[in-house]
């Protein structure tokens, strides 16, 4: 309340709080780079050699760079496009590879999908109407997982070939640039990563795997594991995460009680969800079914 020009403390606290929240939102928005700048910097910045060629060093960089922003035509050290990310990883160890994805896909040793090991590069055609062109690249980590600078999440993320029909259908070629080695690293042994989502859902770090990126295929189709009165048990959520899937919880009210749907997805096409249904029934929940949610 304003009385003779004086603002009482409670009112003042509310105004200060709102002002601080607005300022914080503006600052956070302003700090996020434009993924598609009007004047991209096409000058190639060759990475400084920081490490000897080693899968341990490669793994160190992979973990440090998760969440870094996607920016077209950038190759680090703080922001990357997809081929700039792989160019930076290898260049930081003194291994020279081409700068753009289509050229990276022409060099190195071609290998089959079932021969993939940690550090191999995998190339995709992500055009809306795929014609076999190379438009995206990621680096393989093991058990289907790969890391890449996502063109839809606009940051460096983990995704999984085994649980994403989108990526599996669009994989075009695999190349090996890293020298042969018997060296073992954490990813080869399927040791988990910690993620923001895992911490939010209070999943044990011992069983936490990286989230699956599904933003390329946002849609209305899910595999539903069931409806629960209250939050599903952590053991079931951990089981989903260990299998490499990304789950979603949707709450609604039924006769005065909160009901939570547990879903895997989303998928743009029903056929994508159907393709995974049998596996999910065997691995996680035998009563799972396809659900369309709009």
C-alpha positions as CSV (number, residue, x, y, z in Angstrom):
1,X,0.0,0.0,0.0
2,X,1.2,3.5,-0.9
3,X,0.5,6.1,1.8
4,X,1.8,9.7,1.5
5,X,4.5,8.4,-0.8
6,X,5.7,5.6,1.6
7,X,5.6,2.0,0.4
8,X,5.1,-0.5,3.2
9,X,7.7,-3.2,3.7
10,X,5.5,-6.2,2.5
11,X,4.6,-4.4,-0.7
12,X,8.2,-3.4,-1.2
13,X,9.4,-7.0,-0.8
14,X,6.9,-8.1,-3.4
15,X,8.0,-5.4,-5.9
16,X,11.7,-6.2,-5.4
17,X,11.0,-9.9,-5.8
18,X,9.2,-9.4,-9.0
19,X,11.8,-7.0,-10.3
20,X,14.6,-9.5,-9.5
21,X,12.8,-12.4,-11.2
22,X,12.2,-10.3,-14.3
23,X,15.8,-9.1,-14.4
24,X,17.1,-12.7,-13.9
25,X,14.9,-14.0,-16.8
26,X,16.2,-11.2,-19.1
27,X,19.8,-12.0,-18.1
28,X,19.4,-15.7,-18.7
29,X,17.8,-15.1,-22.1
30,X,20.4,-12.6,-23.1
31,X,23.2,-15.0,-22.2
32,X,22.0,-17.7,-24.5
33,X,23.6,-17.4,-27.9
34,X,21.6,-17.4,-31.1
35,X,22.0,-20.8,-32.7
36,X,21.6,-19.3,-36.2
37,X,23.4,-15.9,-36.1
38,X,22.7,-13.5,-39.0
39,X,26.4,-13.2,-39.7
40,X,28.0,-16.6,-39.0
41,X,31.8,-16.7,-38.4
42,X,32.9,-19.0,-41.2
43,X,36.6,-18.5,-40.4
44,X,37.8,-21.9,-39.1
45,X,39.4,-21.7,-35.7
46,X,41.9,-24.6,-35.4
47,X,41.8,-26.1,-31.9
48,X,44.8,-25.8,-29.7
49,X,46.4,-29.2,-29.1
50,X,45.9,-29.9,-25.4
51,X,46.2,-33.7,-25.1
52,X,48.0,-36.7,-26.5
53,X,45.7,-39.0,-28.5
54,X,44.0,-41.1,-25.9
55,X,40.4,-42.4,-25.3
56,X,40.8,-41.3,-21.7
57,X,41.4,-37.7,-22.9
58,X,38.6,-37.9,-25.4
59,X,36.2,-39.1,-22.6
60,X,37.3,-36.2,-20.4
61,X,36.4,-33.7,-23.1
62,X,33.1,-35.4,-23.9
63,X,31.9,-35.1,-20.3
64,X,33.2,-31.5,-19.9
65,X,31.4,-30.3,-23.0
66,X,27.9,-31.7,-22.4
67,X,25.4,-28.8,-22.4
68,X,27.6,-26.4,-24.3
69,X,25.5,-24.4,-26.7
70,X,24.9,-25.2,-30.4
71,X,25.8,-22.3,-32.7
72,X,26.0,-22.7,-36.5
73,X,29.6,-22.4,-38.0
74,X,31.3,-22.6,-34.6
75,X,34.0,-25.1,-33.6
76,X,34.7,-24.2,-30.0
77,X,36.0,-23.9,-27.5
78,X,32.7,-22.7,-25.9
79,X,30.1,-23.2,-28.7
80,X,29.8,-25.7,-31.5
81,X,27.8,-26.9,-34.5
82,X,27.7,-30.7,-35.0
83,X,30.8,-31.1,-37.2
84,X,32.6,-28.3,-35.2
85,X,32.2,-30.4,-32.1
86,X,33.8,-33.5,-33.6
87,X,36.4,-31.4,-35.3
88,X,37.3,-29.9,-31.9
89,X,37.4,-33.2,-30.1
90,X,39.9,-34.7,-32.5
91,X,41.8,-31.5,-33.1
92,X,42.4,-31.0,-29.4
93,X,44.4,-34.3,-29.5
94,X,46.4,-33.3,-32.7
95,X,44.3,-35.6,-35.0
96,X,43.3,-33.6,-38.0
97,X,39.9,-34.3,-39.6
98,X,37.9,-32.3,-42.1
99,X,35.8,-29.4,-40.7
100,X,32.4,-30.2,-42.2
101,X,30.2,-33.3,-41.8
102,X,30.0,-34.3,-45.4
103,X,33.8,-34.3,-45.8
104,X,34.3,-36.0,-42.5
105,X,32.0,-38.8,-43.8
106,X,34.3,-39.3,-46.9
107,X,37.5,-39.8,-44.9
108,X,38.7,-42.2,-42.1
109,X,38.1,-45.9,-42.2
110,X,34.5,-47.0,-43.1
111,X,33.1,-49.5,-40.7
112,X,29.7,-51.2,-40.2
113,X,27.3,-50.3,-37.5
114,X,27.9,-53.6,-35.6
115,X,31.6,-52.7,-35.5
116,X,31.2,-49.3,-33.8
117,X,33.4,-48.6,-30.8
118,X,33.9,-45.6,-28.6
119,X,35.2,-42.6,-30.6
120,X,33.9,-43.6,-34.0
121,X,32.0,-41.0,-35.9
122,X,28.4,-41.7,-37.1
123,X,26.7,-39.7,-39.9
124,X,23.1,-39.0,-40.6
125,X,20.7,-37.5,-43.2
126,X,18.4,-35.4,-41.1
127,X,16.6,-33.6,-43.9
128,X,12.8,-33.7,-43.7
129,X,12.8,-35.7,-47.0
130,X,16.0,-37.8,-46.7
131,X,17.9,-38.3,-50.0
132,X,21.1,-39.7,-48.6
133,X,22.9,-36.4,-48.0
134,X,25.1,-36.1,-44.9
135,X,23.7,-33.3,-42.7
136,X,24.6,-34.3,-39.2
137,X,27.4,-36.1,-37.2
138,X,27.9,-37.5,-33.7
139,X,30.5,-39.5,-31.9
140,X,29.7,-43.0,-30.7
141,X,30.1,-43.9,-27.0
142,X,28.9,-47.5,-26.7
143,X,25.7,-49.5,-26.3
144,X,23.9,-47.3,-28.8
145,X,24.8,-44.0,-27.0
146,X,26.4,-41.1,-28.9
147,X,27.1,-37.5,-28.2
148,X,26.4,-34.6,-30.6
149,X,25.6,-30.9,-30.9
150,X,21.9,-31.1,-31.4
151,X,20.3,-28.9,-34.0
152,X,16.9,-28.9,-32.1
153,X,18.0,-28.8,-28.4
154,X,20.7,-26.3,-29.4
155,X,23.2,-27.8,-27.1
156,X,25.5,-30.8,-26.8
157,X,23.5,-33.8,-25.6
158,X,23.5,-37.6,-25.4
159,X,21.2,-39.7,-27.6
160,X,20.7,-43.4,-28.3
161,X,20.5,-45.3,-31.6
162,X,18.8,-48.3,-30.1
163,X,15.8,-46.3,-28.7
164,X,15.4,-43.6,-31.3
165,X,13.8,-44.8,-34.6
166,X,14.5,-41.3,-35.9
167,X,18.3,-41.6,-35.7
168,X,18.4,-45.3,-36.6
169,X,16.5,-44.8,-39.8
170,X,18.7,-41.8,-40.8
171,X,22.1,-43.3,-40.1
172,X,24.1,-43.4,-43.4
173,X,27.7,-44.2,-42.7
174,X,30.2,-44.8,-39.9
175,X,33.9,-43.8,-39.9
176,X,36.8,-44.5,-37.7
177,X,39.5,-41.9,-37.2
178,X,40.9,-42.9,-33.9
179,X,44.1,-45.1,-33.9
180,X,43.4,-48.7,-32.9
181,X,43.9,-49.3,-29.2
182,X,43.0,-51.8,-26.5
183,X,42.6,-49.0,-24.0
184,X,39.4,-49.2,-21.9
185,X,37.4,-46.3,-20.7
186,X,34.3,-45.8,-18.5
187,X,31.9,-45.7,-21.4
188,X,33.1,-49.0,-22.8
189,X,32.1,-50.6,-19.5
190,X,28.7,-48.9,-19.6
191,X,29.3,-46.9,-16.5
192,X,26.6,-44.2,-16.2
193,X,26.6,-40.4,-16.5
194,X,24.8,-38.1,-14.2
195,X,22.2,-35.8,-15.7
196,X,20.1,-32.8,-14.6
197,X,17.0,-34.9,-15.2
198,X,18.2,-37.8,-13.1
199,X,18.9,-35.5,-10.2
200,X,15.5,-33.9,-10.5
201,X,13.8,-37.4,-10.5
202,X,16.1,-38.5,-7.6
203,X,17.3,-41.6,-9.5
204,X,20.3,-43.3,-7.9
205,X,23.6,-42.2,-9.7
206,X,24.7,-45.8,-9.8
207,X,21.9,-46.6,-12.3
208,X,21.5,-43.3,-14.1
209,X,22.0,-43.1,-17.8
210,X,21.9,-40.1,-20.0
211,X,18.6,-38.9,-21.3
212,X,17.5,-39.9,-24.8
213,X,17.1,-36.9,-27.1
214,X,13.6,-37.1,-28.7
215,X,13.1,-33.5,-29.7
216,X,13.6,-34.4,-33.4
217,X,10.5,-36.5,-33.2
218,X,8.2,-34.6,-30.9
219,X,4.7,-36.0,-31.5
220,X,1.6,-37.3,-29.8
221,X,2.4,-41.1,-29.7
222,X,3.7,-42.8,-26.6
223,X,4.2,-46.2,-25.1
224,X,2.2,-46.1,-21.9
225,X,3.4,-48.3,-19.0
226,X,0.4,-47.7,-16.8
227,X,-1.5,-45.2,-14.6
228,X,-0.5,-44.8,-10.9
229,X,-2.1,-43.3,-7.8
230,X,0.8,-41.1,-6.9
231,X,4.4,-41.2,-8.3
232,X,5.6,-44.6,-9.7
233,X,8.2,-46.4,-7.7
234,X,11.8,-45.3,-8.2
235,X,12.8,-48.9,-9.0
236,X,10.5,-48.8,-12.1
237,X,11.8,-45.4,-13.2
238,X,15.4,-46.6,-12.8
239,X,14.5,-49.7,-14.9
240,X,13.3,-47.4,-17.7
241,X,16.4,-45.2,-17.6
242,X,18.8,-48.2,-17.5
243,X,17.2,-49.5,-20.7
244,X,18.0,-46.2,-22.4
245,X,14.5,-44.7,-22.6
246,X,13.2,-41.3,-21.7
247,X,10.1,-41.3,-19.6
248,X,7.4,-38.7,-19.1
249,X,5.0,-38.3,-16.2
250,X,1.6,-36.7,-16.8
251,X,-0.7,-36.0,-13.8
252,X,-4.4,-35.6,-13.9
253,X,-7.3,-35.7,-11.4
254,X,-9.8,-38.6,-11.2
255,X,-12.6,-38.5,-8.7
256,X,-10.6,-36.2,-6.5
257,X,-7.4,-38.3,-6.6
258,X,-4.2,-37.5,-8.4
259,X,-3.4,-40.1,-11.1
260,X,-0.1,-40.2,-12.9
261,X,0.5,-41.7,-16.3
262,X,3.9,-43.1,-17.0
263,X,4.9,-42.8,-20.6
264,X,7.9,-43.5,-22.9
265,X,8.2,-41.0,-25.8
266,X,7.0,-38.9,-27.5
267,X,7.1,-40.2,-31.1
268,X,5.9,-38.4,-34.2
269,X,4.5,-41.4,-35.9
270,X,2.5,-44.3,-34.4
271,X,4.8,-46.8,-36.2
272,X,7.8,-45.5,-34.3
273,X,6.1,-46.3,-31.0
274,X,4.8,-49.6,-32.3
275,X,8.4,-50.6,-33.3
276,X,9.5,-50.4,-29.7
277,X,6.4,-51.8,-28.0
278,X,7.4,-55.5,-28.0
279,X,10.9,-54.7,-26.6
280,X,9.5,-52.5,-23.9
281,X,7.0,-55.2,-22.9
282,X,9.8,-57.7,-22.6
283,X,12.3,-55.4,-20.8
284,X,10.1,-53.3,-18.6
285,X,6.3,-53.8,-18.5
286,X,4.4,-56.6,-20.1
287,X,1.1,-54.7,-20.1
288,X,2.5,-51.6,-22.0
289,X,0.4,-50.2,-24.8
290,X,0.3,-47.5,-27.4
291,X,-1.3,-44.2,-26.3
292,X,-2.0,-41.0,-28.3
293,X,-2.1,-37.9,-26.2
294,X,-2.9,-34.5,-27.6
